[in-house]
Amino acid sequence: MDKVRWGLLSTAHINRRLIPAIRASARGELLAVGSRSQAAADTYAAEWGIPLAFGSYEALLASDAIDAVYIGLPNHLHAEWTTRALAAGKHVLCEKPFAQTLAEVDRMTAAARDNGRVLAEAFMYRHHPQTKIAGEFVRAGRLGRVQLLRGVFTFRMGSRDNVRLRPEWGGGSLWDVGIYPLSLAQFLLGGPPEWVFGDQWRGPSGVDEAFSGALHYAGGAMAQISSGFGVPYFNHFEALGDEGRLVFTRPFNSLERDDRRLTFIDAAEAAHELPVPEMELYAGEVADMHDAILDGRPSYISLSETRDHVRTVLALYESARRGERVYLEEIS
Ligand SMILES: NC(=O)c1ccc[n+]([C@@H]2O[C@H](COP(=O)([O-])OP(=O)(O)OC[C@H]3O[C@@H](n4cnc5c(N)ncnc54)[C@H](OP(=O)(O)O)[C@@H]3O)[C@@H](O)[C@H]2O)c1
């Protein structure tokens, strides 16, 4: 096998970012799409030039023509379809948020292990050079001791008829976009917080339409993260240490083109631009799956990191519900 043959599980909006990334790679090819209706699958396959169209997710998973699937389903369906895909012998790249409970994460992880297949969380920004260069900068001690982190991801929800507003489908701004700064803090500090404090504003449907979280780490570092559905599109992150601060411009996503930047502002307030090579945002996660499947390399984002993303989100929601700090060890 020298190429991974991909199938898309659903006609999700987000597919449009994965499709060019698969097609740009010499190690993958897009072979199929599966949808809940044959008509939708046929229309989508014709629009995107995809050879095979299946009228159910089960039919796609039963096909021997597919090695790996991309799961861009609504959040509450990630665990079920990931587990089913792994049981059918497929490798899986599953969108964030990976799952809604730790029990689901553990079931998905066990299914990957038991079936000997690759499973990874699709956190595209983690594979971008901007994030990797920042990680190296922090780990080389260039910021000194990192003390404070702050990150935000917001956008204005166009329609009220959006899956992100449905509580029973894993809706909410923290699950949807707050998990980005949360995961970047975890990456830079090398692990999850010890305890968290969460605060939320819940809209009419019951999901958090704005969330603010304080995260406390072993060693004394603290992070503040914010997310929201009600203010214009914005994402930003800063890491502050003894020696200065690292400012991430558009760390998670940019609407038009890859224009992310990293700026180190030293203790004398002088700004130093760190060169960030351009890379198609979704190319890295696809290349990583190809390396894991074809070369047997471990996935760049481990399932234990993924478990901690979910655990921290759950702790923050629990804290917001109770109105008090929650230790991560309480979340099981
Ligand atoms: N990494 C990123 O940059 C990024 C960006 C956006 C979204 N996401 C993630 O990707 C996932 C999908 O988001 P999206 O905005 O692309 O979603 P979407 O356009 O609403 O698509 C979800 C797809 O799920 C399928 N589906 C199955 N059961 C459904 C149901 N009961 N109701 C509605 N759809 C159902 C539908 O496909 P069929 O009709 O073909 O079956 C639908 O097209 C989410 O988990 C989100 O967090 C990630």
The ligand as an SDF file (V2000), in Angstrom:
LIG
                    3D

 48 52  0  0  0  0  0  0  0  0999 V2000
  -11.1740   21.8260   12.3810 N   0  0  0  0  0  0  0  0  0  0  0  0
  -11.8940   22.7780   11.8580 C   0  0  0  0  0  0  0  0  0  0  0  0
  -11.3900   23.7200   11.2720 O   0  0  0  0  0  0  0  0  0  0  0  0
  -13.3800   22.7060   11.9510 C   0  0  0  0  0  0  0  0  0  0  0  0
  -14.1520   23.6970   11.3560 C   0  0  0  0  0  0  0  0  0  0  0  0
  -15.5230   23.5580   11.3600 C   0  0  0  0  0  0  0  0  0  0  0  0
  -16.1080   22.4730   11.9880 C   0  0  0  0  0  0  0  0  0  0  0  0
  -15.3380   21.5410   12.5920 N   0  0  0  0  0  0  0  0  0  0  0  0
  -15.9460   20.3700   13.2510 C   0  0  0  0  0  0  0  0  0  0  0  0
  -16.4730   19.5550   12.2030 O   0  0  0  0  0  0  0  0  0  0  0  0
  -17.6880   18.9790   12.6030 C   0  0  0  0  0  0  0  0  0  0  0  0
  -18.7450   19.3110   11.5750 C   0  0  0  0  0  0  0  0  0  0  0  0
  -18.9310   20.6970   11.5020 O   0  0  0  0  0  0  0  0  0  0  0  0
  -19.6230   21.3490   10.2000 P   0  0  0  0  0  0  0  0  0  0  0  0
  -19.8520   22.7760   10.4950 O   0  0  0  0  0  0  0  0  0  0  0  0
  -18.8660   20.9870    8.9660 O   0  0  0  0  0  0  0  0  0  0  0  0
  -21.0370   20.5790   10.2290 O   0  0  0  0  0  0  0  0  0  0  0  0
  -22.1900   20.5050    9.1460 P   0  0  0  0  0  0  0  0  0  0  0  0
  -21.8540   21.2540    7.9040 O   0  0  0  0  0  0  0  0  0  0  0  0
  -23.4280   20.8300    9.8750 O   0  0  0  0  0  0  0  0  0  0  0  0
  -22.1410   18.9900    8.7020 O   0  0  0  0  0  0  0  0  0  0  0  0
  -22.3920   17.9250    9.5290 C   0  0  0  0  0  0  0  0  0  0  0  0
  -22.7760   16.7500    8.6350 C   0  0  0  0  0  0  0  0  0  0  0  0
  -23.1490   15.7000    9.4840 O   0  0  0  0  0  0  0  0  0  0  0  0
  -24.1190   14.8980    8.8330 C   0  0  0  0  0  0  0  0  0  0  0  0
  -25.1660   14.5710    9.8140 N   0  0  0  0  0  0  0  0  0  0  0  0
  -25.4070   13.3420   10.3460 C   0  0  0  0  0  0  0  0  0  0  0  0
  -26.4180   13.3680   11.2000 N   0  0  0  0  0  0  0  0  0  0  0  0
  -26.8570   14.6440   11.2190 C   0  0  0  0  0  0  0  0  0  0  0  0
  -27.8990   15.2860   11.8960 C   0  0  0  0  0  0  0  0  0  0  0  0
  -28.7130   14.6180   12.7380 N   0  0  0  0  0  0  0  0  0  0  0  0
  -28.0810   16.5890   11.6720 N   0  0  0  0  0  0  0  0  0  0  0  0
  -27.2650   17.2820   10.8530 C   0  0  0  0  0  0  0  0  0  0  0  0
  -26.2450   16.7190   10.1760 N   0  0  0  0  0  0  0  0  0  0  0  0
  -26.0570   15.4100   10.3560 C   0  0  0  0  0  0  0  0  0  0  0  0
  -24.6270   15.6680    7.6400 C   0  0  0  0  0  0  0  0  0  0  0  0
  -24.1330   15.0100    6.4760 O   0  0  0  0  0  0  0  0  0  0  0  0
  -25.0440   14.0720    5.5160 P   0  0  0  0  0  0  0  0  0  0  0  0
  -26.3360   14.8000    5.3580 O   0  0  0  0  0  0  0  0  0  0  0  0
  -24.2400   14.0040    4.2940 O   0  0  0  0  0  0  0  0  0  0  0  0
  -25.1920   12.7550    6.1930 O   0  0  0  0  0  0  0  0  0  0  0  0
  -23.9740   17.0230    7.7520 C   0  0  0  0  0  0  0  0  0  0  0  0
  -23.5560   17.5290    6.5010 O   0  0  0  0  0  0  0  0  0  0  0  0
  -17.9620   19.4930   14.0180 C   0  0  0  0  0  0  0  0  0  0  0  0
  -17.5340   18.5200   14.9420 O   0  0  0  0  0  0  0  0  0  0  0  0
  -17.0900   20.7320   14.1350 C   0  0  0  0  0  0  0  0  0  0  0  0
  -16.6350   20.9470   15.4760 O   0  0  0  0  0  0  0  0  0  0  0  0
  -13.9830   21.6410   12.5820 C   0  0  0  0  0  0  0  0  0  0  0  0
  1  2  1  0
  2  3  2  0
  2  4  1  0
  4  5  1  0
  4 48  2  0
  5  6  2  0
  6  7  1  0
  7  8  2  0
  8  9  1  0
  8 48  1  0
  9 10  1  0
  9 46  1  0
 10 11  1  0
 11 12  1  0
 11 44  1  0
 12 13  1  0
 13 14  1  0
 14 15  2  0
 14 16  1  0
 14 17  1  0
 17 18  1  0
 18 19  2  0
 18 20  1  0
 18 21  1  0
 21 22  1  0
 22 23  1  0
 23 24  1  0
 23 42  1  0
 24 25  1  0
 25 26  1  0
 25 36  1  0
 26 27  1  0
 26 35  1  0
 27 28  2  0
 28 29  1  0
 29 30  1  0
 29 35  2  0
 30 31  1  0
 30 32  2  0
 32 33  1  0
 33 34  2  0
 34 35  1  0
 36 37  1  0
 36 42  1  0
 37 38  1  0
 38 39  2  0
 38 40  1  0
 38 41  1  0
 42 43  1  0
 44 45  1  0
 44 46  1  0
 46 47  1  0
M  CHG  2   8   1  16  -1
M  END
$$$$
